[in-house]
């Protein structure tokens, strides 16, 4: 299947697919006209990549799951390596959320001091 067909089948863009390919997560062959041609099994792989990205992992994190990207990831028991990667990403996300929460709280406190009542809607 060509890149546009794969993009439609998995609900993403051709650009995202080229990005996944550049990252080494999927591969294609080239037709005689130079078009990318993907195997039907790539649909499952891309769906799994998108599943992991939607869960908050990065493309670098997804590389740890290469051996199992072609199966039913949502139903399969997680590997020790997969759990470690997911826990590390969760820790990073929690740190970012905490930092953003602190920044928001500081800004809100500064606005309260300045306006006396907190955040006011923009005029």
TIVO-2410 file (N, C-alpha, C; in nm, 3 decimals):
# residues 123
REC num residu      c1      c2      c3 atome chaine
REC   1      X   0.085  -0.117   0.000     N      A
REC   1      X   0.000   0.000   0.000    CA      A
REC   1      X   0.089   0.123   0.000     C      A
REC   2      X   0.042   0.228  -0.064     N      A
REC   2      X   0.118   0.352  -0.071    CA      A
REC   2      X   0.097   0.434   0.056     C      A
REC   3      X   0.180   0.535   0.071     N      A
REC   3      X   0.182   0.613   0.196    CA      A
REC   3      X   0.047   0.677   0.226     C      A
REC   4      X  -0.021   0.729   0.127     N      A
REC   4      X  -0.151   0.792   0.149    CA      A
REC   4      X  -0.255   0.692   0.196     C      A
REC   5      X  -0.249   0.572   0.140     N      A
REC   5      X  -0.342   0.466   0.181    CA      A
REC   5      X  -0.316   0.424   0.325     C      A
REC   6      X  -0.189   0.411   0.360     N      A
REC   6      X  -0.154   0.376   0.498    CA      A
REC   6      X  -0.197   0.486   0.594     C      A
REC   7      X  -0.173   0.609   0.558     N      A
REC   7      X  -0.212   0.722   0.643    CA      A
REC   7      X  -0.362   0.720   0.669     C      A
REC   8      X  -0.440   0.696   0.565     N      A
REC   8      X  -0.585   0.690   0.580    CA      A
REC   8      X  -0.626   0.572   0.668     C      A
REC   9      X  -0.562   0.458   0.648     N      A
REC   9      X  -0.597   0.337   0.722    CA      A
REC   9      X  -0.573   0.351   0.872     C      A
REC  10      X  -0.473   0.430   0.911     N      A
REC  10      X  -0.438   0.442   1.052    CA      A
REC  10      X  -0.477   0.577   1.112     C      A
REC  11      X  -0.532   0.665   1.031     N      A
REC  11      X  -0.578   0.794   1.082    CA      A
REC  11      X  -0.466   0.890   1.116     C      A
REC  12      X  -0.364   0.893   1.035     N      A
REC  12      X  -0.255   0.987   1.058    CA      A
REC  12      X  -0.219   1.053   0.926     C      A
REC  13      X  -0.107   1.121   0.923     N      A
REC  13      X  -0.064   1.191   0.802    CA      A
REC  13      X   0.056   1.121   0.739     C      A
REC  14      X   0.074   1.147   0.611     N      A
REC  14      X   0.192   1.094   0.542    CA      A
REC  14      X   0.318   1.150   0.606     C      A
REC  15      X   0.312   1.273   0.651     N      A
REC  15      X   0.427   1.334   0.717    CA      A
REC  15      X   0.467   1.256   0.843     C      A
REC  16      X   0.367   1.219   0.923     N      A
REC  16      X   0.395   1.140   1.044    CA      A
REC  16      X   0.458   1.006   1.007     C      A
REC  17      X   0.408   0.944   0.902     N      A
REC  17      X   0.463   0.815   0.860    CA      A
REC  17      X   0.608   0.830   0.815     C      A
REC  18      X   0.638   0.935   0.741     N      A
REC  18      X   0.777   0.958   0.701    CA      A
REC  18      X   0.864   0.981   0.824     C      A
REC  19      X   0.809   1.049   0.924     N      A
REC  19      X   0.882   1.072   1.049    CA      A
REC  19      X   0.909   0.939   1.121     C      A
REC  20      X   0.809   0.852   1.127     N      A
REC  20      X   0.829   0.720   1.190    CA      A
REC  20      X   0.934   0.640   1.113     C      A
REC  21      X   0.932   0.653   0.982     N      A
REC  21      X   1.030   0.580   0.901    CA      A
REC  21      X   1.169   0.635   0.925     C      A
REC  22      X   1.182   0.766   0.930     N      A
REC  22      X   1.311   0.828   0.956    CA      A
REC  22      X   1.364   0.787   1.094     C      A
REC  23      X   1.273   0.767   1.189     N      A
REC  23      X   1.311   0.725   1.325    CA      A
REC  23      X   1.344   0.576   1.331     C      A
REC  24      X   1.323   0.503   1.222     N      A
REC  24      X   1.355   0.361   1.218    CA      A
REC  24      X   1.247   0.272   1.276     C      A
REC  25      X   1.126   0.325   1.291     N      A
REC  25      X   1.017   0.247   1.351    CA      A
REC  25      X   0.937   0.169   1.247     C      A
REC  26      X   0.933   0.219   1.125     N      A
REC  26      X   0.869   0.146   1.015    CA      A
REC  26      X   0.962   0.151   0.895     C      A
REC  27      X   0.935   0.066   0.797     N      A
REC  27      X   1.016   0.066   0.675    CA      A
REC  27      X   0.925   0.049   0.555     C      A
REC  28      X   0.978   0.086   0.441     N      A
REC  28      X   0.903   0.073   0.317    CA      A
REC  28      X   0.998   0.027   0.208     C      A
REC  29      X   0.938  -0.021   0.102     N      A
REC  29      X   1.012  -0.047  -0.020    CA      A
REC  29      X   0.979   0.067  -0.115     C      A
REC  30      X   1.048   0.072  -0.226     N      A
REC  30      X   1.020   0.175  -0.326    CA      A
REC  30      X   0.970   0.107  -0.453     C      A
REC  31      X   0.860   0.158  -0.504     N      A
REC  31      X   0.807   0.111  -0.631    CA      A
REC  31      X   0.896   0.165  -0.742     C      A
REC  32      X   0.877   0.115  -0.862     N      A
REC  32      X   0.960   0.160  -0.975    CA      A
REC  32      X   0.947   0.310  -1.000     C      A
REC  33      X   0.833   0.367  -0.960     N      A
REC  33      X   0.814   0.511  -0.978    CA      A
REC  33      X   0.868   0.593  -0.860     C      A
REC  34      X   0.928   0.525  -0.761     N      A
REC  34      X   0.988   0.594  -0.646    CA      A
REC  34      X   0.895   0.611  -0.527     C      A
REC  35      X   0.769   0.574  -0.543     N      A
REC  35      X   0.673   0.586  -0.432    CA      A
REC  35      X   0.706   0.485  -0.323     C      A
REC  36      X   0.681   0.527  -0.200     N      A
REC  36      X   0.695   0.435  -0.088    CA      A
REC  36      X   0.582   0.332  -0.094     C      A
REC  37      X   0.617   0.207  -0.066     N      A
REC  37      X   0.517   0.100  -0.063    CA      A
REC  37      X   0.536   0.026   0.070     C      A
REC  38      X   0.426   0.016   0.144     N      A
REC  38      X   0.430  -0.046   0.276    CA      A
REC  38      X   0.359  -0.180   0.274     C      A
REC  39      X   0.406  -0.270   0.354     N      A
REC  39      X   0.344  -0.400   0.374    CA      A
REC  39      X   0.216  -0.381   0.455     C      A
REC  40      X   0.119  -0.466   0.434     N      A
REC  40      X  -0.008  -0.459   0.507    CA      A
REC  40      X   0.013  -0.466   0.658     C      A
REC  41      X   0.116  -0.537   0.702     N      A
REC  41      X   0.143  -0.551   0.846    CA      A
REC  41      X   0.183  -0.419   0.911     C      A
REC  42      X   0.223  -0.323   0.828     N      A
REC  42      X   0.263  -0.193   0.881    CA      A
REC  42      X   0.146  -0.122   0.948     C      A
REC  43      X   0.023  -0.154   0.909     N      A
REC  43      X  -0.095  -0.093   0.971    CA      A
REC  43      X  -0.094  -0.121   1.121     C      A
REC  44      X  -0.072  -0.245   1.159     N      A
REC  44      X  -0.069  -0.282   1.302    CA      A
REC  44      X   0.046  -0.210   1.371     C      A
REC  45      X   0.161  -0.208   1.309     N      A
REC  45      X   0.278  -0.144   1.368    CA      A
REC  45      X   0.251   0.005   1.393     C      A
REC  46      X   0.195   0.074   1.295     N      A
REC  46      X   0.170   0.217   1.311    CA      A
REC  46      X   0.062   0.240   1.417     C      A
REC  47      X  -0.039   0.157   1.421     N      A
REC  47      X  -0.140   0.172   1.526    CA      A
REC  47      X  -0.078   0.157   1.664     C      A
REC  48      X   0.015   0.064   1.677     N      A
REC  48      X   0.083   0.045   1.806    CA      A
REC  48      X   0.172   0.164   1.839     C      A
REC  49      X   0.239   0.218   1.740     N      A
REC  49      X   0.322   0.337   1.763    CA      A
REC  49      X   0.234   0.451   1.812     C      A
REC  50      X   0.121   0.471   1.746     N      A
REC  50      X   0.029   0.579   1.785    CA      A
REC  50      X  -0.030   0.553   1.924     C      A
REC  51      X  -0.057   0.428   1.957     N      A
REC  51      X  -0.106   0.390   2.091    CA      A
REC  51      X  -0.005   0.431   2.198     C      A
REC  52      X   0.122   0.402   2.173     N      A
REC  52      X   0.227   0.436   2.270    CA      A
REC  52      X   0.248   0.587   2.278     C      A
REC  53      X   0.245   0.655   2.164     N      A
REC  53      X   0.259   0.800   2.166    CA      A
REC  53      X   0.143   0.866   2.239     C      A
REC  54      X   0.023   0.815   2.218     N      A
REC  54      X  -0.095   0.869   2.286    CA      A
REC  54      X  -0.087   0.846   2.437     C      A
REC  55      X  -0.015   0.744   2.478     N      A
REC  55      X   0.003   0.716   2.621    CA      A
REC  55      X   0.107   0.807   2.684     C      A
REC  56      X   0.173   0.890   2.603     N      A
REC  56      X   0.269   0.985   2.658    CA      A
REC  56      X   0.414   0.952   2.632     C      A
REC  57      X   0.440   0.843   2.561     N      A
REC  57      X   0.578   0.808   2.531    CA      A
REC  57      X   0.628   0.889   2.413     C      A
REC  58      X   0.759   0.897   2.400     N      A
REC  58      X   0.821   0.966   2.287    CA      A
REC  58      X   0.863   0.864   2.182     C      A
REC  59      X   0.901   0.910   2.064     N      A
REC  59      X   0.950   0.817   1.962    CA      A
REC  59      X   1.072   0.742   2.010     C      A
REC  60      X   1.158   0.808   2.085     N      A
REC  60      X   1.275   0.739   2.142    CA      A
REC  60      X   1.230   0.628   2.237     C      A
REC  61      X   1.128   0.657   2.318     N      A
REC  61      X   1.075   0.555   2.408    CA      A
REC  61      X   1.019   0.437   2.329     C      A
REC  62      X   0.950   0.467   2.220     N      A
REC  62      X   0.884   0.364   2.140    CA      A
REC  62      X   0.987   0.264   2.085     C      A
REC  63      X   1.109   0.309   2.062     N      A
REC  63      X   1.213   0.218   2.011    CA      A
REC  63      X   1.233   0.097   2.103     C      A
REC  64      X   1.211   0.116   2.233     N      A
REC  64      X   1.227   0.005   2.328    CA      A
REC  64      X   1.123  -0.104   2.304     C      A
REC  65      X   1.017  -0.070   2.233     N      A
REC  65      X   0.908  -0.164   2.208    CA      A
REC  65      X   0.916  -0.228   2.069     C      A
REC  66      X   1.022  -0.204   1.995     N      A
REC  66      X   1.034  -0.257   1.858    CA      A
REC  66      X   1.002  -0.406   1.847     C      A
REC  67      X   1.050  -0.490   1.939     N      A
REC  67      X   1.022  -0.632   1.924    CA      A
REC  67      X   0.873  -0.670   1.932     C      A
REC  68      X   0.791  -0.583   1.988     N      A
REC  68      X   0.650  -0.620   2.004    CA      A
REC  68      X   0.553  -0.526   1.931     C      A
REC  69      X   0.603  -0.442   1.843     N      A
REC  69      X   0.517  -0.348   1.773    CA      A
REC  69      X   0.424  -0.414   1.671     C      A
REC  70      X   0.452  -0.537   1.635     N      A
REC  70      X   0.371  -0.602   1.533    CA      A
REC  70      X   0.258  -0.688   1.589     C      A
REC  71      X   0.242  -0.689   1.721     N      A
REC  71      X   0.136  -0.768   1.784    CA      A
REC  71      X   0.030  -0.679   1.848     C      A
REC  72      X  -0.054  -0.741   1.929     N      A
REC  72      X  -0.160  -0.668   1.998    CA      A
REC  72      X  -0.104  -0.613   2.129     C      A
REC  73      X  -0.049  -0.496   2.123     N      A
REC  73      X   0.018  -0.437   2.240    CA      A
REC  73      X  -0.077  -0.409   2.355     C      A
REC  74      X  -0.198  -0.367   2.323     N      A
REC  74      X  -0.293  -0.333   2.430    CA      A
REC  74      X  -0.331  -0.455   2.512     C      A
REC  75      X  -0.327  -0.573   2.453     N      A
REC  75      X  -0.368  -0.694   2.523    CA      A
REC  75      X  -0.250  -0.775   2.577     C      A
REC  76      X  -0.132  -0.749   2.526     N      A
REC  76      X  -0.014  -0.828   2.565    CA      A
REC  76      X   0.037  -0.785   2.702     C      A
REC  77      X   0.092  -0.879   2.778     N      A
REC  77      X   0.152  -0.841   2.906    CA      A
REC  77      X   0.278  -0.756   2.881     C      A
REC  78      X   0.299  -0.654   2.961     N      A
REC  78      X   0.415  -0.567   2.938    CA      A
REC  78      X   0.546  -0.637   2.974     C      A
REC  79      X   0.650  -0.601   2.902     N      A
REC  79      X   0.782  -0.655   2.933    CA      A
REC  79      X   0.844  -0.571   3.044     C      A
REC  80      X   0.947  -0.626   3.106     N      A
REC  80      X   1.018  -0.550   3.211    CA      A
REC  80      X   1.077  -0.422   3.153     C      A
REC  81      X   1.134  -0.432   3.034     N      A
REC  81      X   1.193  -0.315   2.970    CA      A
REC  81      X   1.085  -0.211   2.938     C      A
REC  82      X   0.972  -0.257   2.887     N      A
REC  82      X   0.861  -0.167   2.857    CA      A
REC  82      X   0.811  -0.096   2.981     C      A
REC  83      X   0.798  -0.169   3.090     N      A
REC  83      X   0.755  -0.109   3.216    CA      A
REC  83      X   0.855  -0.006   3.266     C      A
REC  84      X   0.984  -0.037   3.252     N      A
REC  84      X   1.087   0.057   3.296    CA      A
REC  84      X   1.079   0.186   3.215     C      A
REC  85      X   1.067   0.174   3.083     N      A
REC  85      X   1.057   0.292   2.996    CA      A
REC  85      X   0.933   0.374   3.032     C      A
REC  86      X   0.821   0.307   3.052     N      A
REC  86      X   0.696   0.377   3.084    CA      A
REC  86      X   0.707   0.447   3.220     C      A
REC  87      X   0.767   0.383   3.318     N      A
REC  87      X   0.784   0.445   3.449    CA      A
REC  87      X   0.877   0.566   3.443     C      A
REC  88      X   0.984   0.555   3.363     N      A
REC  88      X   1.075   0.668   3.347    CA      A
REC  88      X   1.004   0.786   3.281     C      A
REC  89      X   0.923   0.758   3.178     N      A
REC  89      X   0.850   0.865   3.109    CA      A
REC  89      X   0.748   0.928   3.203     C      A
REC  90      X   0.681   0.846   3.284     N      A
REC  90      X   0.584   0.897   3.380    CA      A
REC  90      X   0.652   0.990   3.480     C      A
REC  91      X   0.771   0.954   3.526     N      A
REC  91      X   0.844   1.039   3.619    CA      A
REC  91      X   0.878   1.174   3.555     C      A
REC  92      X   0.919   1.172   3.428     N      A
REC  92      X   0.949   1.296   3.357    CA      A
REC  92      X   0.823   1.381   3.344     C      A
REC  93      X   0.713   1.319   3.305     N      A
REC  93      X   0.587   1.393   3.292    CA      A
REC  93      X   0.543   1.452   3.425     C      A
REC  94      X   0.555   1.375   3.533     N      A
REC  94      X   0.518   1.426   3.664    CA      A
REC  94      X   0.604   1.545   3.705     C      A
REC  95      X   0.733   1.540   3.674     N      A
REC  95      X   0.822   1.653   3.704    CA      A
REC  95      X   0.780   1.777   3.625     C      A
REC  96      X   0.747   1.759   3.499     N      A
REC  96      X   0.703   1.873   3.416    CA      A
REC  96      X   0.572   1.931   3.466     C      A
REC  97      X   0.480   1.845   3.503     N      A
REC  97      X   0.351   1.891   3.555    CA      A
REC  97      X   0.372   1.968   3.684     C      A
REC  98      X   0.456   1.916   3.772     N      A
REC  98      X   0.483   1.985   3.898    CA      A
REC  98      X   0.546   2.122   3.873     C      A
REC  99      X   0.640   2.129   3.779     N      A
REC  99      X   0.704   2.257   3.748    CA      A
REC  99      X   0.602   2.355   3.690     C      A
REC 100      X   0.516   2.309   3.602     N      A
REC 100      X   0.414   2.396   3.544    CA      A
REC 100      X   0.312   2.441   3.648     C      A
REC 101      X   0.276   2.351   3.738     N      A
REC 101      X   0.183   2.385   3.846    CA      A
REC 101      X   0.243   2.493   3.936     C      A
REC 102      X   0.371   2.478   3.969     N      A
REC 102      X   0.438   2.579   4.051    CA      A
REC 102      X   0.443   2.714   3.979     C      A
REC 103      X   0.472   2.714   3.851     N      A
REC 103      X   0.475   2.838   3.775    CA      A
REC 103      X   0.338   2.903   3.771     C      A
REC 104      X   0.235   2.823   3.750     N      A
REC 104      X   0.098   2.876   3.749    CA      A
REC 104      X   0.063   2.936   3.884     C      A
REC 105      X   0.097   2.866   3.992     N      A
REC 105      X   0.066   2.915   4.127    CA      A
REC 105      X   0.139   3.045   4.157     C      A
REC 106      X   0.265   3.056   4.113     N      A
REC 106      X   0.340   3.181   4.133    CA      A
REC 106      X   0.275   3.296   4.056     C      A
REC 107      X   0.236   3.269   3.933     N      A
REC 107      X   0.172   3.372   3.852    CA      A
REC 107      X   0.039   3.414   3.912     C      A
REC 108      X  -0.038   3.317   3.957     N      A
REC 108      X  -0.167   3.348   4.018    CA      A
REC 108      X  -0.149   3.430   4.145     C      A
REC 109      X  -0.050   3.395   4.226     N      A
REC 109      X  -0.023   3.471   4.349    CA      A
REC 109      X   0.020   3.613   4.317     C      A
REC 110      X   0.103   3.628   4.214     N      A
REC 110      X   0.147   3.762   4.174    CA      A
REC 110      X   0.028   3.845   4.127     C      A
REC 111      X  -0.061   3.784   4.054     N      A
REC 111      X  -0.181   3.857   4.009    CA      A
REC 111      X  -0.271   3.895   4.126     C      A
REC 112      X  -0.282   3.808   4.223     N      A
REC 112      X  -0.362   3.841   4.342    CA      A
REC 112      X  -0.304   3.961   4.415     C      A
REC 113      X  -0.172   3.963   4.427     N      A
REC 113      X  -0.107   4.074   4.495    CA      A
REC 113      X  -0.126   4.202   4.417     C      A
REC 114      X  -0.123   4.193   4.286     N      A
REC 114      X  -0.135   4.312   4.201    CA      A
REC 114      X  -0.277   4.362   4.189     C      A
REC 115      X  -0.372   4.271   4.172     N      A
REC 115      X  -0.510   4.312   4.147    CA      A
REC 115      X  -0.599   4.296   4.268     C      A
REC 116      X  -0.552   4.221   4.365     N      A
REC 116      X  -0.630   4.203   4.486    CA      A
REC 116      X  -0.732   4.090   4.479     C      A
REC 117      X  -0.760   4.039   4.361     N      A
REC 117      X  -0.863   3.934   4.356    CA      A
REC 117      X  -0.827   3.818   4.262     C      A
REC 118      X  -0.706   3.809   4.219     N      A
REC 118      X  -0.669   3.698   4.133    CA      A
REC 118      X  -0.678   3.733   3.987     C      A
REC 119      X  -0.700   3.635   3.907     N      A
REC 119      X  -0.699   3.651   3.763    CA      A
REC 119      X  -0.829   3.717   3.716     C      A
REC 120      X  -0.813   3.818   3.636     N      A
REC 120      X  -0.928   3.886   3.577    CA      A
REC 120      X  -0.935   3.851   3.429     C      A
REC 121      X  -1.054   3.839   3.376     N      A
REC 121      X  -1.065   3.810   3.233    CA      A
REC 121      X  -1.010   3.927   3.151     C      A
REC 122      X  -0.955   3.896   3.037     N      A
REC 122      X  -0.902   4.000   2.947    CA      A
REC 122      X  -1.017   4.081   2.890     C      A
REC 123      X  -0.992   4.207   2.872     N      A
REC 123      X  -1.097   4.297   2.819    CA      A
REC 123      X  -1.107   4.288   2.669     C      A
***
